Amino acid sequence: MNGNGVEEETAFEIGVVVPKSSDCIEVLVEEFRKAGLIVDRVVGLQNEFIRLGAPIETLGKAAAELQLKKRTHIGVDLQFHWDEVEAFERQPDGSLFSWFERYCCYRHIIYGIVNTSTSTVVLKSDGIEVHWEPGKPLLRILESVGIVKEVFPVHDEKKRKQLLRSWALNWWDFTVQPIDDICNYYGTKIASYFAFLGMYTKWILFPAAFGLTVQLVDFGSLQLFVLSAFFISIVSWAVLFLQFWKRKNSALLVRWQMNYPAGVDNGSRLLEGEWYQFQSPVELMKKQGADKTDKPRGKEAFQREEWLGHFMRFRNDAMIILSIICLQLPFELAFAHVYEVLRSDISKFCLTAVYLFTIQYFNKIGGKISVKLVKYENNKNIERRADSWVYKVFGLYFMQSYIGIFYHALLHRNIMTLRQVLIQRLIISEVLENMLENSLPYLKYSFKKYRAVGNKRKRENGRPSEKTQYMSRVEKEYLKPDYSASIGEELEDGLFDDFLELALQFGMIMMFACVFPLGFAFATLNNITEIRTDALKLLAMLRRPIPRPDATIGAWLNIFQFLIVMSICTNCILLVCLYDRDGQWKISPGLAAILIMEHVLLLIKFVFSRIVPEEPAWIRANRMKNATHVHDMCSRQLLRSISGEKINAELKKDE
């Protein structure tokens, strides 16, 4: 039942892929039905697909077994009980559980199917005998022998088509997006990305208009003064943007029933997503049981573990930095030197395109090395490991993206060449990224589909079938690529590439704003297009992603903060180059003013970060109100308990 007393519609949200004509399928389907799931069998060209849905009662009982914590009407997160379902708040769309919670419940149900009998059940499939021992999970056993090929989320066609109309194909609203619907369908992590992208695109309209004016209007002798004013305004804009994003993110957390106090780590706020992605509930219970039986560790053990983790992270970061300086820096400087030597614009354009393709292989190698290094760090959960990996990999991309531009700006002091490089980087990188993002998934899907149809024809040996068999929708989804990262897919999904594109764009337009104010206009056009193309990619070209529990942008917020500080330094250097065209570097009132402006801007960043609170006042007030309410309820309950014990004691005394 939803908030209005109407029963929630059950949709198929999980797909299980099994071979055709397997004797184990009947047993598997029967066990799914016994567990309370709604089962639909679909025969495909190569495999058979089992689509699973769950009534709200089945999900509710699974949530109670998982001991999920949900928001109550008094604003407090309590352990979920199906018998007390009316005490818990609903999602913004009226449903009881979020997509992440439903996904956890589905996995708990299907991986919790065990042999409850006292004897071993023998299952046969294509001459293979499978022994289902008592207490063992059926799905894990079938996965280990290759009978169950994959378990993956499937699209809800009704909601997918609604999002296509209201989001991906709705070009007239520019930055307006149905964020709550995105959260309900894809989870909080992806919804946070699109909320950030929409707010960033809306806020960038001001510097885009200002930069367009500065670029097109000739201010004559006042040009340097106007550039300085533009630089001060965009630094203030960037600092305020990130501060107001923190405020908006706090409001979104409350709306999505994830009310976390400001400054608290996000890594372990919800159920650990990696447990349900890589471990069955049986394995999780064993792990929890082992943890409970462990002897309590002393102060020395905790300190040893803490400092060992810090040392490992420091060692890994040092290795990455030294690798960047010793290996990547010479390569980037060589490219920048060859670019400066070439005279033809066409040759420079082609060299940039070849360079951008070549550097992708270096990044993949660096990403794999970073993944191996992160595994040896003492990070508490997968989100913390992903953040550590993001910092390391972004260092590679930072060096790749900006060292050549610094070379042109500082060594040759050639502002016209610098502007050409910026235009080529912005246009080529954004065009290539959009082409790769949208064309590669479609090409992969088309190739898999063509191969599936070709294999079926080979099996038929050219004999015409009695009726034409078309590829079902669930089989098409199975053939689509995953929403995975281009590198480091062990720790990150496709959000890494989307956030990386935004961060590199932000750094490009901010760090060289004084020499290319028009970059903000390019970024605005790209971001307006990016909102719709990313939405179309998720809805039409890729599988439905596995939800992640975190609801912030994680390490990327610190990366954006770092880029603001870098932009203050680089733009001051560029203003010096524009002021001191002869390169004499003599102390003069103009150079002194630029140096003072740098310190003032750093002070502005610090002051704005403190003046604008990260959390709105109404959120703090609601949290205090809820805490007071809970304290009063607990106090009354405790007093009643004490009074009851006193009365019982007096009655026993009288007897």
Phi, psi and omega per residue, in radians:
M1 nan 2.417 3.063
N2 -1.590 -2.962 -3.062
G3 -1.136 -0.363 -3.128
N4 -1.709 0.154 3.117
G5 1.466 0.244 3.135
V6 -1.766 2.404 -3.092
E7 -1.171 2.349 -3.138
E8 -1.222 2.433 -3.138
E9 -1.336 2.311 -3.137
T10 -1.529 2.238 3.135
A11 -2.133 2.720 3.067
F12 -1.423 2.125 -3.028
E13 -2.163 -0.168 -3.129
I14 -2.260 2.416 3.078
G15 -2.084 2.430 3.101
V16 -2.110 2.207 -3.078
V17 -1.781 2.180 3.123
V18 -2.347 2.754 3.094
P19 -1.189 2.777 3.070
K20 -1.226 2.630 3.014
S21 0.996 0.668 3.082
S22 -1.659 2.332 -3.130
D23 -1.188 -0.371 -3.117
C24 -1.320 -0.272 -3.070
I25 -1.098 -0.749 -3.114
E26 -1.073 -0.734 3.119
V27 -1.132 -0.752 -3.118
L28 -1.108 -0.782 3.128
V29 -1.096 -0.741 -3.135
E30 -1.116 -0.689 3.124
E31 -1.186 -0.661 3.077
F32 -1.060 -0.739 -3.137
R33 -1.192 -0.660 3.082
K34 -1.094 -0.535 3.138
A35 -1.352 -0.025 3.099
G36 1.641 0.187 -3.124
L37 -1.556 2.680 3.022
I38 -1.623 2.199 -2.980
V39 -2.033 2.390 3.050
D40 -2.347 2.139 -3.128
R41 -1.716 2.298 -3.136
V42 -2.237 2.153 3.121
V43 -1.577 2.130 3.137
G44 -1.778 -2.981 -3.122
L45 -1.247 -0.669 -3.097
Q46 -2.009 -0.595 -3.051
N47 -2.271 3.016 3.001
E48 -1.941 2.496 -3.039
F49 -2.097 2.351 3.085
I50 -1.942 1.955 3.091
R51 -1.613 2.368 -3.045
L52 -2.114 2.352 2.989
G53 -2.257 2.865 -3.091
A54 -2.436 2.250 2.997
P55 -1.092 2.778 -3.089
I56 -1.082 -0.557 3.135
E57 -1.168 -0.711 3.106
T58 -1.103 -0.772 3.112
L59 -1.134 -0.670 -3.134
G60 -1.109 -0.745 3.118
K61 -1.166 -0.655 3.092
A62 -1.151 -0.687 3.108
A63 -1.103 -0.652 3.100
A64 -1.159 -0.697 3.100
E65 -1.144 -0.617 3.112
L66 -1.346 -0.178 -3.123
Q67 1.048 0.744 3.072
L68 -1.114 2.514 3.034
K69 -1.782 2.287 -3.121
K70 -2.292 2.774 -3.127
R71 -1.294 2.321 3.067
T72 -1.679 3.039 -3.104
H73 -1.223 -0.279 3.087
I74 -1.612 0.119 3.057
G75 1.492 0.240 -3.113
V76 -1.982 2.415 3.086
D77 -1.442 2.077 3.130
L78 -2.209 2.794 3.117
Q79 -1.102 2.348 -3.046
F80 -1.315 2.391 3.012
H81 -2.292 2.254 -3.097
W82 -1.124 -0.578 -3.130
D83 -1.207 -0.362 -3.132
E84 -1.965 0.673 -3.019
V85 -1.111 -0.533 -3.098
E86 -1.214 -0.243 -3.128
A87 -1.411 -0.183 -3.022
F88 -1.812 2.545 -3.140
E89 -1.281 2.752 3.092
R90 -1.681 2.870 3.031
Q91 -1.257 2.902 -3.141
P92 -0.980 -0.478 3.129
D93 -1.567 0.055 3.127
G94 1.648 -0.131 3.134
S95 -1.360 2.776 -3.072
L96 -1.404 -0.696 -3.054
F97 -2.039 2.571 3.016
S98 -1.335 2.976 -3.133
W99 -1.124 -0.689 3.111
F100 -1.117 -0.723 3.120
E101 -1.148 -0.724 3.104
R102 -1.118 -0.699 -3.138
Y103 -1.106 -0.746 3.084
C104 -1.074 -0.711 -3.142
C105 -1.155 -0.740 3.112
Y106 -1.023 -0.827 -3.111
R107 -1.168 -0.629 3.086
H108 -1.106 -0.678 -3.116
I109 -1.233 -0.915 -2.998
I110 -1.292 -0.569 3.099
Y111 -1.522 -0.121 3.082
G112 -1.615 0.065 3.082
I113 -1.337 1.957 -3.096
V114 -2.183 2.874 3.102
N115 -1.373 1.869 -3.094
T116 -1.506 -0.108 3.126
S117 -1.417 3.045 -3.126
T118 -1.661 -0.049 -3.102
S119 -2.094 2.776 3.134
T120 -1.376 2.328 3.105
V121 -1.712 2.240 -3.131
V122 -1.733 2.127 3.109
L123 -1.969 2.500 -3.121
K124 -2.122 2.477 3.109
S125 -2.702 1.966 3.119
D126 0.918 0.800 3.099
G127 1.411 0.031 -3.136
I128 -1.798 2.248 3.086
E129 -1.686 2.259 3.141
V130 -2.016 2.180 -3.123
H131 -1.737 1.971 3.140
W132 -1.687 1.691 -3.057
E133 -1.369 2.740 3.133
P134 -1.035 2.347 3.098
G135 1.418 -0.020 -3.112
K136 -1.642 2.488 3.119
P137 -1.272 2.269 -3.071
L138 -1.143 -0.791 -3.035
L139 -1.151 -0.660 3.111
R140 -1.113 -0.679 3.138
I141 -1.156 -0.779 -3.139
L142 -1.173 -0.565 3.070
E143 -1.192 -0.655 -3.091
S144 -1.165 -0.507 -3.134
V145 -1.728 0.051 3.064
G146 1.490 0.133 3.110
I147 -1.309 -0.796 2.987
V148 -1.590 1.948 -3.049
K149 -1.389 -0.661 -3.076
E150 -2.886 2.615 2.992
V151 -2.127 2.147 -3.039
F152 -2.536 2.667 3.072
P153 -1.242 2.515 3.106
V154 -2.032 2.729 -3.129
H155 -1.281 2.494 2.937
D156 -1.539 1.899 -2.978
E157 -1.053 -0.663 -3.120
K158 -1.123 -0.842 -3.141
K159 -1.229 -0.608 3.131
R160 -1.100 -0.760 3.130
K161 -1.180 -0.631 3.071
Q162 -1.092 -0.723 3.117
L163 -1.204 -0.590 3.071
L164 -1.054 -0.759 -3.113
R165 -1.269 -0.754 -3.023
S166 -1.555 -0.156 -3.012
W167 -2.289 -1.205 -3.004
A168 -1.167 -0.685 -3.068
L169 -1.762 0.133 -3.114
N170 -1.671 1.375 -3.053
W171 -1.374 -0.308 -3.027
W172 -1.287 -0.379 -3.083
D173 -1.565 -0.029 3.084
F174 0.988 -1.611 -3.038
T175 -1.727 -0.043 -3.114
V176 -1.340 2.279 -3.120
Q177 -2.423 2.574 3.058
P178 -1.401 1.329 -2.996
I179 -1.064 -0.713 -3.139
D180 -1.114 -0.706 3.099
D181 -1.146 -0.662 3.094
I182 -1.114 -0.721 3.117
C183 -1.109 -0.766 -3.127
N184 -1.141 -0.517 -3.061
Y185 -1.650 -0.665 -3.054
Y186 -1.941 -0.254 -3.112
G187 1.803 2.969 -3.000
T188 -1.264 -0.554 -3.075
K189 -1.172 -0.842 3.130
I190 -1.190 -0.677 3.106
A191 -1.095 -0.631 3.104
S192 -1.126 -0.674 3.108
Y193 -1.083 -0.825 -3.101
F194 -1.240 -0.547 3.041
A195 -1.135 -0.718 3.103
F196 -1.150 -0.775 -3.134
L197 -1.099 -0.740 3.122
G198 -1.128 -0.751 3.120
M199 -1.176 -0.703 3.112
Y200 -1.079 -0.749 3.140
T201 -1.161 -0.673 3.130
K202 -1.199 -0.719 -3.120
W203 -1.253 -0.482 -3.054
I204 -1.326 -0.137 3.133
L205 -1.092 -0.630 3.126
F206 -1.131 -0.969 3.115
P207 -1.124 -0.450 3.086
A208 -1.147 -0.784 3.116
A209 -1.169 -0.728 3.117
F210 -1.124 -0.784 -3.137
G211 -1.145 -0.649 3.097
L212 -1.100 -0.682 3.105
T213 -1.154 -0.781 -3.137
V214 -1.113 -0.634 -3.085
Q215 -1.288 -0.641 -3.002
L216 -1.632 -0.445 -3.093
V217 -1.654 2.327 3.108
D218 -1.604 1.945 -3.111
F219 -1.633 0.035 3.072
G220 1.137 -2.219 -3.100
S221 -1.208 -0.278 3.138
L222 -1.573 0.099 -3.048
Q223 -1.033 -0.787 -3.120
L224 -1.139 -0.667 3.105
F225 -1.142 -0.719 3.129
V226 -1.146 -0.698 3.110
L227 -1.109 -0.679 3.106
S228 -1.131 -0.725 3.106
A229 -1.134 -0.683 3.100
F230 -1.114 -0.724 3.140
F231 -1.115 -0.780 3.131
I232 -1.096 -0.697 -3.107
S233 -1.176 -0.692 -3.092
I234 -1.304 -0.544 3.062
V235 -1.150 -0.769 3.080
S236 -1.085 -0.705 3.113
W237 -1.060 -0.795 -3.079
A238 -1.142 -0.744 -3.138
V239 -1.124 -0.782 3.130
L240 -1.134 -0.649 3.130
F241 -1.049 -0.831 -3.116
L242 -1.189 -0.615 3.102
Q243 -1.165 -0.740 3.125
F244 -1.273 -0.438 3.018
W245 -1.152 -0.697 3.093
K246 -1.039 -0.701 3.107
R247 -1.135 -0.760 3.130
K248 -1.142 -0.680 3.132
N249 -1.107 -0.659 3.082
S250 -1.084 -0.718 3.118
A251 -1.156 -0.670 3.112
L252 -1.141 -0.663 3.119
L253 -1.068 -0.700 3.111
V254 -1.184 -0.747 -3.111
R255 -1.143 -0.579 -3.137
W256 -1.612 0.263 3.080
Q257 1.064 0.753 3.084
M258 -2.318 1.135 -3.004
N259 -1.411 1.580 -3.131
Y260 -1.783 2.339 3.077
P261 -1.091 2.583 3.132
A262 -1.079 2.379 3.098
G263 1.550 -0.087 3.139
V264 -1.519 2.470 -3.122
D265 -1.097 2.422 -3.104
N266 -1.532 -0.186 -2.930
G267 -1.097 -0.632 -3.039
S268 -2.124 0.556 -3.097
R269 -1.342 -0.591 3.125
L270 -1.994 -3.051 3.002
L271 -0.995 2.443 -3.095
E272 -1.178 2.046 -3.066
G273 -1.095 -0.565 -3.079
E274 -1.240 -0.447 3.112
W275 -1.083 -0.777 -3.076
Y276 -1.412 -0.247 3.118
Q277 -1.534 -0.553 -3.024
F278 -2.093 -0.174 -3.091
Q279 -2.259 2.526 3.037
S280 -1.388 2.817 3.098
P281 -1.030 -0.546 3.107
V282 -1.115 -0.782 3.111
E283 -1.134 -0.643 3.124
L284 -1.118 -0.739 3.126
M285 -1.104 -0.674 3.099
K286 -1.109 -0.723 3.140
K287 -1.130 -0.751 3.124
Q288 -1.142 -0.677 3.106
G289 -1.120 -0.686 3.116
A290 -1.132 -0.662 3.130
D291 -1.126 -0.638 -3.104
K292 -1.232 -0.517 -3.102
T293 -1.486 -0.207 3.124
D294 -1.134 2.570 3.100
K295 -1.270 2.511 3.136
P296 -1.092 2.380 -3.119
R297 -1.555 2.603 -3.129
G298 -1.519 -3.095 -3.108
K299 -1.090 -0.701 -3.101
E300 -1.117 -0.671 -3.130
A301 -1.137 -0.725 3.120
F302 -1.152 -0.730 3.120
Q303 -1.134 -0.701 3.123
R304 -1.095 -0.763 3.138
E305 -1.151 -0.699 -3.127
E306 -1.106 -0.891 -3.079
W307 -1.248 -0.532 3.056
L308 -1.122 -0.703 3.094
G309 -1.101 -0.751 3.101
H310 -1.088 -0.723 -3.133
F311 -1.138 -0.743 -3.130
M312 -1.124 -0.715 3.109
R313 -1.152 -0.719 3.104
F314 -1.101 -0.746 3.127
R315 -1.093 -0.781 -3.128
N316 -1.149 -0.723 3.111
D317 -1.112 -0.694 3.119
A318 -1.119 -0.700 3.118
M319 -1.105 -0.723 3.129
I320 -1.151 -0.756 -3.121
I321 -1.122 -0.768 3.121
L322 -1.118 -0.664 3.100
S323 -1.117 -0.695 3.114
I324 -1.117 -0.772 -3.090
I325 -1.209 -0.748 -3.019
C326 -1.476 -0.503 -3.052
L327 -1.915 -0.899 -3.029
Q328 -1.380 -0.630 -3.104
L329 -1.048 -0.830 3.097
P330 -1.053 -0.668 3.127
F331 -1.107 -0.764 -3.121
E332 -1.168 -0.698 3.126
L333 -1.170 -0.620 3.092
A334 -1.122 -0.743 3.099
F335 -1.093 -0.760 -3.132
A336 -1.113 -0.638 3.127
H337 -1.191 -0.759 3.114
V338 -1.104 -0.680 3.119
Y339 -1.088 -0.661 -3.126
E340 -1.242 -0.561 -3.109
V341 -1.275 -0.649 -3.116
L342 -1.089 2.501 -3.117
R343 -1.818 -0.546 -3.080
S344 -1.387 2.331 3.099
D345 -1.158 -0.598 3.127
I346 -1.148 -0.716 3.114
S347 -1.111 -0.709 3.111
K348 -1.128 -0.711 3.136
F349 -1.108 -0.788 3.133
C350 -1.149 -0.703 3.122
L351 -1.080 -0.707 3.117
T352 -1.112 -0.730 3.137
A353 -1.117 -0.775 3.124
V354 -1.122 -0.688 3.133
Y355 -1.091 -0.766 -3.113
L356 -1.138 -0.602 3.076
F357 -1.244 -0.727 -3.087
T358 -1.158 -0.666 -3.044
I359 -1.181 -0.352 3.137
Q360 -1.065 -0.632 3.137
Y361 -1.210 -0.654 3.074
F362 -1.119 -0.687 3.140
N363 -1.152 -0.668 3.119
K364 -1.111 -0.719 3.097
I365 -1.113 -0.786 3.112
G366 -1.105 -0.645 3.108
G367 -1.125 -0.727 3.125
K368 -1.150 -0.698 3.105
I369 -1.129 -0.697 3.140
S370 -1.127 -0.670 3.108
V371 -1.061 -0.759 3.139
K372 -1.155 -0.647 3.128
L373 -1.182 -0.706 -3.098
V374 -1.123 -0.524 -3.126
K375 -1.087 -0.430 -3.123
Y376 -1.602 0.008 3.105
E377 -1.535 2.700 -3.094
N378 -1.600 1.109 3.093
N379 -1.566 2.482 -2.964
K380 -1.289 -0.566 -3.075
N381 -2.656 3.125 -3.030
I382 -1.218 -0.527 3.108
E383 -1.181 -0.682 3.088
R384 -1.178 -0.678 3.080
R385 -1.119 -0.709 3.128
A386 -1.114 -0.715 3.119
D387 -1.104 -0.753 3.119
S388 -1.078 -0.698 3.123
W389 -1.186 -0.673 3.140
V390 -1.063 -0.753 3.129
Y391 -1.032 -0.762 -3.084
K392 -1.187 -0.797 -3.083
V393 -1.225 -0.600 3.123
F394 -1.111 -0.537 3.061
G395 -1.033 -0.682 3.089
L396 -1.121 -0.803 -3.122
Y397 -1.208 -0.587 3.110
F398 -1.092 -0.817 3.121
M399 -1.108 -0.744 -3.114
Q400 -1.115 -0.677 -2.998
S401 -1.443 -0.532 -2.916
Y402 -2.076 -0.301 -3.041
I403 -1.164 -0.655 3.098
G404 -1.129 -0.632 3.129
I405 -1.225 -0.700 3.058
F406 -1.055 -0.635 3.137
Y407 -1.046 -0.843 -3.139
H408 -1.173 -0.616 -3.049
A409 -1.322 -0.725 -2.981
L410 -1.685 -0.706 -3.062
L411 -1.410 -0.857 -3.084
H412 -1.630 -0.304 3.133
R413 0.903 0.627 -3.122
N414 -1.741 1.699 -3.043
I415 -1.213 -0.639 3.142
M416 -1.142 -0.760 3.084
T417 -1.108 -0.668 3.121
L418 -1.074 -0.736 3.118
R419 -1.137 -0.677 3.094
Q420 -1.092 -0.747 3.122
V421 -1.087 -0.754 -3.138
L422 -1.105 -0.737 3.124
I423 -1.102 -0.795 -3.135
Q424 -1.125 -0.724 -3.134
R425 -1.136 -0.786 -3.114
L426 -1.125 -0.791 -3.087
I427 -1.268 -0.898 -3.056
I428 -1.141 -0.829 -3.078
S429 -1.108 -0.739 -3.111
E430 -1.232 -0.681 3.106
V431 -1.149 -0.768 -3.141
L432 -1.128 -0.735 3.136
E433 -1.072 -0.787 -3.135
N434 -1.153 -0.660 3.117
M435 -1.136 -0.799 -3.118
L436 -1.175 -0.712 -3.117
E437 -1.069 -0.708 -2.980
N438 -1.754 -0.461 -3.085
S439 -1.572 -0.692 -3.100
L440 -1.076 -0.802 3.087
P441 -1.029 -0.683 3.137
Y442 -1.183 -0.699 3.123
L443 -1.153 -0.709 3.103
K444 -1.096 -0.774 3.134
Y445 -1.116 -0.745 3.141
S446 -1.103 -0.694 3.141
F447 -1.160 -0.759 3.118
K448 -1.119 -0.688 3.127
K449 -1.146 -0.742 3.114
Y450 -1.118 -0.703 -3.131
R451 -1.204 -0.632 3.117
A452 -1.130 -0.771 3.119
V453 -1.148 -0.692 3.132
G454 -1.146 -0.689 3.112
N455 -1.138 -0.621 3.118
K456 -1.161 -0.707 3.120
R457 -1.135 -0.643 3.109
K458 -1.150 -0.689 3.117
R459 -1.146 -0.548 3.124
E460 -1.392 -0.186 3.106
N461 0.987 0.640 3.082
G462 1.369 0.003 3.127
R463 -1.387 2.324 3.131
P464 -1.198 2.369 3.118
S465 -1.418 2.827 -3.098
E466 -1.124 -0.653 3.080
K467 -2.516 2.670 -3.110
T468 -1.283 2.269 -3.134
Q469 -1.878 2.089 -3.125
Y470 -1.629 2.726 -3.139
M471 -1.292 2.218 -3.125
S472 -1.281 2.869 -3.111
R473 -1.160 -0.684 -3.131
V474 -1.184 -0.564 3.081
E475 -1.228 -0.640 3.063
K476 -1.085 -0.711 3.103
E477 -1.129 -0.641 3.135
Y478 -1.123 -0.580 -3.124
L479 -1.413 -0.263 -3.139
K480 -1.261 2.655 3.132
P481 -1.216 2.766 3.046
D482 -1.335 2.784 3.026
Y483 -1.474 1.365 -3.023
S484 -2.064 2.799 3.127
A485 -1.326 2.658 3.122
S486 -1.160 -0.542 3.038
I487 -2.384 2.670 3.091
G488 1.152 0.666 -3.124
E489 -1.141 -0.213 3.089
E490 -1.169 -0.493 -3.061
L491 -2.017 -0.399 -3.041
E492 -2.274 2.773 3.025
D493 -1.874 -2.819 -3.059
G494 -1.147 -0.234 3.098
L495 -1.096 -0.451 3.119
F496 -1.048 -0.842 -3.130
D497 -1.142 -0.670 -3.134
D498 -1.180 -0.778 3.111
F499 -1.197 -0.640 3.121
L500 -1.080 -0.741 3.109
E501 -1.058 -0.738 3.111
L502 -1.144 -0.767 -3.097
A503 -1.135 -0.753 3.125
L504 -1.147 -0.671 3.075
Q505 -1.123 -0.777 3.131
F506 -1.058 -0.767 3.115
G507 -1.137 -0.668 -3.127
M508 -1.119 -0.816 -3.070
I509 -1.363 -0.464 -3.116
M510 -1.437 -0.789 -3.020
M511 -1.285 -0.307 -3.135
F512 -2.220 0.593 -3.082
A513 -1.131 -0.615 -3.067
C514 -1.199 -0.498 -3.121
V515 -1.721 -0.260 -3.135
F516 -2.539 1.247 3.125
P517 -1.109 -0.369 -3.122
L518 -1.200 -0.221 -3.115
G519 -1.057 -0.540 3.128
F520 -1.152 -0.595 3.093
A521 -1.186 -0.725 3.058
F522 -1.032 -0.772 -3.116
A523 -1.123 -0.650 3.136
T524 -1.095 -0.838 3.124
L525 -1.079 -0.720 -3.140
N526 -1.133 -0.725 -3.088
N527 -1.214 -0.651 3.078
I528 -1.061 -0.715 3.086
T529 -1.240 -0.636 -3.081
E530 -1.090 -0.657 -3.137
I531 -1.007 -0.817 -3.068
R532 -1.350 -0.669 -3.132
T533 -1.205 -0.672 3.073
D534 -1.138 -0.684 3.096
A535 -1.119 -0.767 3.130
L536 -1.125 -0.648 3.108
K537 -1.081 -0.780 -3.121
L538 -1.211 -0.666 -3.024
L539 -1.462 -0.519 -2.991
A540 -2.078 -0.444 -2.975
M541 -1.911 -0.284 -3.050
L542 -2.194 2.845 2.999
R543 -1.158 2.847 3.033
R544 -1.217 2.141 -3.062
P545 -1.190 2.687 2.997
I546 -1.254 2.250 -3.060
P547 -1.212 2.618 3.080
R548 -2.030 2.505 -3.006
P549 -1.331 -0.409 -3.047
D550 -1.259 2.612 -3.080
A551 -2.253 0.496 3.051
T552 -2.251 3.035 3.130
I553 -1.537 0.043 2.965
G554 1.097 -2.278 -3.052
A555 -1.135 -0.379 -3.077
W556 -1.167 -0.476 3.094
L557 -1.112 -0.760 3.093
N558 -1.161 -0.577 3.104
I559 -1.167 -0.727 3.077
F560 -1.110 -0.674 3.082
Q561 -1.097 -0.728 3.111
F562 -1.085 -0.697 -3.135
L563 -1.165 -0.541 3.078
I564 -1.143 -0.777 3.118
V565 -1.099 -0.739 3.103
M566 -1.096 -0.654 -3.128
S567 -1.152 -0.596 3.089
I568 -1.096 -0.765 -3.129
C569 -1.192 -0.844 -3.056
T570 -1.181 -0.695 -3.127
N571 -1.212 -0.583 3.047
C572 -1.129 -0.684 3.087
I573 -1.140 -0.713 3.122
L574 -1.140 -0.665 3.073
L575 -1.118 -0.627 3.064
V576 -1.105 -0.742 3.124
C577 -1.121 -0.669 3.110
L578 -1.223 -0.600 -3.134
Y579 -1.349 -0.800 -3.094
D580 -1.763 1.292 -3.055
R581 -1.169 -0.449 -3.128
D582 -1.400 -0.187 3.106
G583 1.271 0.483 -3.111
Q584 -1.428 -0.416 3.112
W585 0.966 0.727 3.082
K586 -1.559 2.528 3.108
I587 -1.223 2.163 -3.137
S588 -2.513 2.906 3.125
P589 -0.990 -0.619 3.140
G590 -1.141 -0.810 3.132
L591 -1.159 -0.659 3.103
A592 -1.121 -0.676 3.113
A593 -1.109 -0.689 3.129
I594 -1.152 -0.713 3.114
L595 -1.114 -0.715 3.104
I596 -1.141 -0.692 -3.134
M597 -1.077 -0.640 3.114
E598 -1.065 -0.804 -3.137
H599 -1.181 -0.627 3.115
V600 -1.134 -0.709 -3.137
L601 -1.175 -0.680 3.053
L602 -1.094 -0.648 3.078
L603 -1.175 -0.693 3.106
I604 -1.059 -0.753 3.127
K605 -1.066 -0.758 -3.137
F606 -1.150 -0.756 -3.087
V607 -1.173 -0.812 -3.136
F608 -1.093 -0.606 3.133
S609 -1.172 -0.406 3.140
R610 -1.676 -0.564 -3.092
I611 -1.241 -0.776 -3.103
V612 -1.488 1.965 -3.128
P613 -1.179 2.551 -3.114
E614 -1.314 -0.248 -3.070
E615 -2.299 2.256 3.115
P616 -1.062 2.689 -3.092
A617 -1.149 -0.596 -3.098
W618 -1.175 -0.501 3.091
I619 -1.227 -0.774 3.100
R620 -1.098 -0.701 3.137
A621 -1.126 -0.748 3.115
N622 -1.112 -0.674 -3.142
R623 -1.161 -0.727 3.107
M624 -1.154 -0.676 3.116
K625 -1.098 -0.790 3.135
N626 -1.138 -0.709 3.128
A627 -1.112 -0.703 3.103
T628 -1.126 -0.722 3.122
H629 -1.069 -0.797 3.130
V630 -1.107 -0.720 3.139
H631 -1.079 -0.727 3.129
D632 -1.135 -0.744 3.140
M633 -1.113 -0.766 3.138
C634 -1.146 -0.646 3.135
S635 -1.126 -0.791 3.133
R636 -1.108 -0.730 3.136
Q637 -1.128 -0.673 3.129
L638 -1.174 -0.687 3.121
L639 -1.141 -0.722 3.095
R640 -1.103 -0.666 3.125
S641 -1.141 -0.727 3.130
I642 -1.156 -0.733 3.132
S643 -1.108 -0.716 3.117
G644 -1.107 -0.709 3.117
E645 -1.147 -0.642 -3.141
K646 -1.175 -0.723 3.132
I647 -1.123 -0.744 3.119
N648 -1.096 -0.675 3.127
A649 -1.137 -0.695 3.128
E650 -1.176 -0.670 3.109
L651 -1.109 -0.738 3.121
K652 -1.139 -0.613 3.138
K653 -1.175 -0.699 3.124
D654 -1.143 -0.619 3.128
E655 -1.158 nan nan
